[in-house]
Every structure is written in C-alpha cells, then in structure tokens.
Amino acid sequence: MIIFKKLFSKYYYRSPIFWLLSLLSLYSAFGFLILPKLIHNGINEQIQIQLGWKTEIAEVKINPFLLTMTINELQIIENATPVFNFSRFHADIELRSLVEGAYTFKNIELIKPNINLSIAPNGMSNIQQAYLNQQLSEPPLVVSEEQSAPSIPKLLFDQINVEAGSIRINDFSQGEKIVHQLNPISFNIRTFSTYIEQGGDYQLNILLDNDQSLYWKGNLSLAPISSTGSFQIKGIRAHRLWAYLAKVSPYDVRNSEVDFSSNYSVSYTDSQLQLILNEAYVSLKNTNIADPQKTDEFVNIKQINIGPSYFDLAKQSVAIKQVELDTVDLDLTILENGELQLLQPLNTLTKQDEQIKKTNTENSNFLWSIDNIKLNNSIIHINDRSVANNANIRVRNINAELSQLNQSLANSQPFSLSFTLDESLTNEISGDITLQPLALQSDIKLSQIPVKIAQPYLEPFANIAINKGLFSLLGKTQLTNSETHGMNGSFQGDITVDDFDSQDTIKGRRLLGWEQIDISPLQVSFSPLRVDIDKILLKKPYSRFIINEDRSINFSQLTKNNSKNKSITSPTPKSAESTVININEIRINEGSTYFADLSLTPEFATSIQHLDGTIKGLSSHNDAPAEIDIKGSVDEYGMASINGEIKPLVDPLYTNINVNFDKVELTTLTPYSGRYAGYVIDKGKLSLALNYKIADGFLDGSNRLILDQFELGETVQSEESLDLPIKLALALFKDSDGIIDISLPTKGDMNSPDFEIGGLVMKALLNVMTKAVSSPFTLLANLADGDETSLNSVSFALGSSELSAEQKQNLATLASLLIKRPQLILEMRINVDSEKEAVKLKQMALQSQLQLINKDIWQQQEALEKFFIEQQGEQEFNDFKLAQLTVKESEPEVDQDELMQQYQQALFNHLVSIQPFSNLQLTELAQQRISSIKNELIKVNKVQNKQVFALHPTLDALAEKQTIDSIFTLTSK
C-alpha cells in the first residue's frame, strides 16, 4: 500500500512503480506506435535505395509484449506493376533467444506471397537489373576486408510456414516469352537453424498446382555447409523446363511428368563438393518427344522407372539397379534417301561439339553400372519411304531385357527380346552379348512372320505380288569380331515358310506357291561361307509357266529393268570359290506345275500333278553327283519321271539325267500340231524318254520318242506350218501296231556362242522328219539294214518283165516294211525305153519266130536267109549278100571268118528292122512289169492291195547297160 501511496504523492517519481509504469508506457508506445512506423519507413527506404521501387504497406503491427510482428498487404511496385506482395506476414520471437544465444523464432508465417519475376534476354531478372541500376547510380562504398566477409548470424526457427503463395516468371532469355506460373505454393519448415558447427533438423513441404509437390526432410548445417536427409519430388512438369535445353537438344519434349526421390548426403568443405545419393528413384510418366520441326511426337513413353540407384560424386560412380521402360510407342520414318528421320536433328550438331564429346569421353574415368534394363509392352511403327509404295511395318508387344551393363564393354551381358511382327506369333531372341570386341550367342525363335511385309521391297525389282506366307525360324546364332580374323560366326537351326502364294502383277495370275518349305537342320558358317542342309522338304509346291500371246515367257517378264535398279549393283563376293554348299536331300511331296501357251489358236494348257521324289547329295565341293528321282502325272493319266545324276553346284556342269513321259494324251497338243504341222491331232498318246549327258561343256543326248495310235485330223490354216508331207513322215515311222518309235540323238558344244539348249528335242525331231520325207527309202533301208537303191527301184532287162532273184528279195524286204507301216502307200512308175526296147522286142519276136535260140550258127544263118527270101525275094537277098561279102579296096584285108560273122549280124539286124511293130507292145510291156511287181508284193509277200499303186508308165525313159529302172515313191493315206 505504501508503494501505491508514493505513486500518487508528490514524490511519485520516487516510486518504482512509476518508473516501471513509465518504462512500460514508453515500451508500449515505442512498440505499438513508433516501431511499426519505423519498420514501415525502413522498408520503403531500403526498397527505394536498393531497387528503386515503390512499396505500399497497408499495416505494420507489433506487439512488444508478445514479441510478434505482423505486416498486412505489402506490395513492391515497379512501373505500376506489383513485383512482390503478400497478404500477411507474421513473426513470433521467443525470449529464449537469450538462452539459445541466437535469434529464435517460434513461428514465421507468410500468407499469399506473390512474386512476379521477369527475366530479360540477357538472363538477368528484373530484381537483379533494378539492383544493378541502383548500384550504378550510387557512389561505391568502401568496404574493409573484415566487413567484406560477414559472418552468418545465428538463427533458429521453430517453424516457418508459407501458405497460398504464387510465383509468376516471364522469361525472355530463350528468344521467346516463356511463362512459369507456380501456385499455390505452401511449405512448412521446422527446427531450421544457422548455428555454426551445429545443424538442425528440417522438414519442407511445397505443394504446387496440378498435384506437384516437393517433400524435403533432413539435417542442414550452414557452416560448414552440409546436409543429410531425403527428398521427394512428385509430378514435376519437365516439359515446361525443356525450352531452356532447346538450343542444345535436337529434340523437343512435349510432355513429361517427373517423380524423383532419394536419400542424400551433401557437404562443401575445402572447396570440394561431396554428394552421395542413395536409394534414388526417378520416374518419368507420359513422356512425349518430337522433332522440333514436326507437329506430331515420334515417341510416347507411358512410364520410365530408374532405380534404386546409388551415386557418389567423389568416386565418380553411379550404380543403377534397374531401368524400366513401359509402353514405348515409337514412330520410325525412313526417308527416301534411306536415312532415319529421327536422326536428322542430330545433323545440327557441329563437329566441334562432337569433338568435345569425344574428348570428354576419352578423358572420363566415370564408373557406371546398370544391373538390368527392361522394356515392356512396346510398339514400333516403321514407315519406310525409301521404297516406291511406302512400307508400313508394326513391331508390337516388344518386351526386352538387358543385364549386367557397365563401363567395361568387354563383359558379357545377358539379353532377351520378344515381339510380334504385324500379325505374327510371339518371336523370341535371347542370349549373351559382348560389345567390345563384339561377341554374340543367341537363341532365335521367329514364329509365322507374314512374308507379305517384304512386298514393298520386292516391288521395285520384280513384277511379283506376295499374297500370303508365314516365315518361321528356330535356331542358334554365334558371332565374333576380332582385329585379326574379322567378323566370324555361325547359325544352326530350322527354317520353314508355310502357306506361301504369289502371283505375277502383269497378268494377275498365280505364279509360285507351296503349302510348306521346311529346311532342317540348316548350318551356316560365315567366314568362309559354308551352308550345310540336311533336308529341304517341299509340301505341295506349285508353279505356273506361261507363254504369252507375244511368245514371251512369264518368268522372263518378272524382273523390272528400270534405271534405278540398273544403278544398283550387287557386290562381288570376295571369295566365291571358297563357298561350300551341301544339301543332303531335297524331297518333293504332291507338287504340281501348270503350263499354258497363249500364243496358240486354240490356246494350249496342261498340268503335271502329284510330283513326288527326291534330290540327294547336292554339293559344291564333292565329286560325287547328286541323285534325282522324281515322278508325277501329266493331266490325269499320263506319267512323268526324272531320274539320274547331276552336279549343278560345281564347274563344269555335269548331268546324266533321264526324263520320261509315258502315255501322255496327244490331243491336248493340238494347238502345237495346228501351228507347226497344219493338222489337228485326232488321237494318240506320247511316251518320251530323254537323256541328257553333259560333261566338260559338251552335251551328248540320246532321246526316244514313242507315239501310240497317233492320228492327224482336219487341216488347220497356219502361216508357221512346216512345208513337209507330215502324214508321209508319220506313216514312215508308224508300224503295224500303230506305234511310232523314233530315236533322237542330240549333241552340241555348250561353250559355243551359237549353242541353244532350248528346243533341242524339237529340233532333232524336225531334222529326222525332214530327212525321212526327203529320203524315205533311206529311212526304210536303215530300218532293214540295207541300202536305199535296193528299195526305191526295180531293174528290168530290156524288153523283159521278169524279176531276178535279187529283185525279188529286195521286194520282199520292202514288203515287210510296208506291212509294218500300213499307212504307207507305195507308188510305182514303170519306165520303158521306146527306142531300145522296141528293137529288143522285135529281136525277141524274130528269134521266137525262127526258133533261133536252139540252133547253131550255120543253122541260124540258113533260117535267116530263107526268111529274107520269103519276105523280100531272092534278088533282094542276092544283092544284100553280095554287098555284105564284097570287100572294098580301100578297106583293110578282113579274115573270111570275121567277114562271115559280120554278114550274119547284118542279116539279123536287117530282118529285125523290117519286123512289124506297134507301140501297143511297149504299153503291154509296162503292164507286164506292173503285174510282176504287184504279184511279188501282194500275192507273194502279202502287202495290202490298197498300199500299192501303179502310176502311168513312162515310155520315153532311157535305159542304161541293157537294163531299165522302174522308180518307187512313197505317200501316205
């Protein structure tokens, strides 16, 4: 009570309460009234001095008793534009600052802070530029060395809280305006300190828009700088930051959401930065990458997960447990020049950049390892514009894995890959790969890949359309590469192509096809090249061979001879001689081929079906020939076979092949007979045996042609028909059973430029037929082991119709040939020498009348003289005799016996000359000769009468050596 009394007495100034109240009043007045004004003015003054900007503050409130300060509605303005503002700032200072020996804040709170930054093209922000401008306008301050290195004040914050903040950044540094809007920003920091040699625990939570967040927790020390803890970043829009990499990056990231979390330890001592990341995880979601010049992205990645990872900056090492890419959608475009479109942006890199990268790589001792790389459920769209019609290929369901990668590329890395190609089944490749030097061991399984995907690549070179086909492969591959031996490797496995079918694009007709080709097992060695195949199985192979209207062959039209293709030349193998090819067996099951000749009228078509057989022992380095045994049917009932030996893979070519056709219906060949023979084929069957022996470039063939019951029908008009008596030729060869059996030898030097193997049999047949019709009796004589002159004529003595024994034998031989060839017709033309044979007939008549044959010479003279007197009188006789026996003085002396012989001959000749004679006698002689020949052929040797015809006799023929020949000719029915 005494204390209070003093307070109200005149000695109040002696009261402690007075002074206490006075101090409290002054403290309150300063805290509530003066200090807010000072702070308000101080903020305005410092902002103006440092930045040259205006500041507007609605209210500054200080509670000196609670040690709190609140600032409401602060704005910092540049040119009427707010640069920084907030709704409320509140700070709560703790009295324990006296105990802690540091400025201790219980709570720092900032509500709705808003920052507007503008970054100029030179990279300076508006705050930096304003500060620089103010520094240039003020005289420089002289700062002592002690002042130049201020110490960090001791600060302790129990909690720092920011709510509903925002940052807007207008960035012009990249040549265009880039706007960053971060809002709302909220974070809370607990127990943060700046104590020297003492760290503090902290926790930072920053929430951004669109579910972006930063969580940071750990221990932080500022002197020295060090921190340990963990952080987690979620949902960062990486594509918004990509503009800052656009000048150095060839690609544009259109979208990517990044999550990043890790435990860390960082310190900065002695100018050395130490950083360790542990259990680090990076995740990129919905990443879209594009060519900056294109609208559409070329790759879309659903998610990339990297981690857990360990990084040590001091040791320059990073170890990643796994990199996983999920659902990669990649568009690959191959341009017209064959380059990948996605590689084009890389061309903008300068050689200097490449050299810098190369130098950095060479000098780098960075250690890295990735335990596992995985690619899941991905797809590649390939658009190949390098071919005429763009090729579009889809590689889907890609799953891949590569393990044990590190900076030492000499280690072996296991890998696996699976995918589907268009509509194929799952394809699998797995094994081990070493990059330096290259070494690969893999198992390959390709399942039913559509062969049709090769169509765009085949189209520029061939008029072939692949309709369908499925390619499969199962095997093992091994590759190695060394500086001394180069690339080497091998493949072992099986190959099949199922359900293949193709057509030519000119006519739109089926060309080649099969149900299945199975090559198993196949072994390939690459250096030197060697191919070993145990068996090739062709199930139901099919081919179509067409001769078009212009007589071109469909297979000859398959190749496209355009200028682009001509400029492409295949490289010559370096060592073709060392190539070894061995095929143990080729087996054909139920094969067929179709042949048509559209150049004929009517068109011709036939087919060979049910082809079955084998080719065994094909080799390019084996002297033993391969064995061929193939059989099939022609049309429905005819048979065909090929058997023999062949060495097609060695030089020179060797063959000993027999090709046989049996009982092939000839009526189907009517178009050919119409063109070349001028007749349709009425009936007949063909059997053909061909043998081709080729050795040392020389062909020696022996062929046999058999036509059974071959008959020609009506004539056909053809400009190409042969000018040959075809029916005669056929009749010459056809025997009594209706069989034509012809041997056709073929020979030729295959090294000769004039040699053509095509049509050898046809040429041989035409040659034989031409020779036959031009010299038919030569052909018959050869068949009878005789000579032509013994069969093509009959010789008669002058005036006689009698046949000698030799002539009868010749006629018997001819008869046997005619009997065997009932289609042949023998025509005989009897020749008579009217002059000589008239004399002969008169001589024969005189001898017969006077019966001179059985008389001696004197009796013959007596009979002739008597007959002379009877015919011409005694006086004529005496005169004739005197003339004949009188020797002229000029003539040499003649012996009486010789003179008498001359007389007798002259007497005989004179009487012959006066013998009566009629030309009818010559005709009768011709008829007698005809009868003699016919009798021998028909009656004696049983030739059909309808096969023998007599032509009109020739009476003006010329006899030789007291004989005259009657000529035979042959025709056919």
TARA-V550583 format. One record per helix or strand of 3 or more residues. SS is the DSSP state (alpha for helix, beta for strand). FROM is the first residue (numbers start at 1). TO is the last residue. If there is no record, write none. Layout:
# TARA-V550583
ss=<SS SS>
from=<FROM FROM>
to=<TO TO>
This chain:
# TARA-V550583
ss=<alpha alpha alpha beta beta beta alpha beta beta alpha alpha beta beta beta beta beta alpha beta beta beta beta beta alpha alpha beta beta beta beta beta alpha beta beta beta beta beta alpha alpha alpha beta beta beta beta beta alpha beta beta alpha beta alpha alpha alpha beta alpha beta alpha alpha alpha alpha alpha alpha beta beta>
from=<2 12 16 54 68 81 97 103 114 126 145 155 178 200 213 225 238 251 272 297 317 323 341 351 367 391 413 427 439 451 464 486 510 529 542 554 563 576 580 604 626 638 654 667 679 698 726 739 760 776 788 793 805 824 834 857 874 896 920 945 948 963>
to=<7 14 50 63 78 93 100 111 119 137 148 171 193 207 223 237 245 269 291 312 320 334 348 363 384 406 421 434 450 459 482 504 526 539 547 557 566 578 597 619 634 647 665 676 695 715 733 749 774 783 790 797 820 829 850 872 885 913 940 947 950 972>
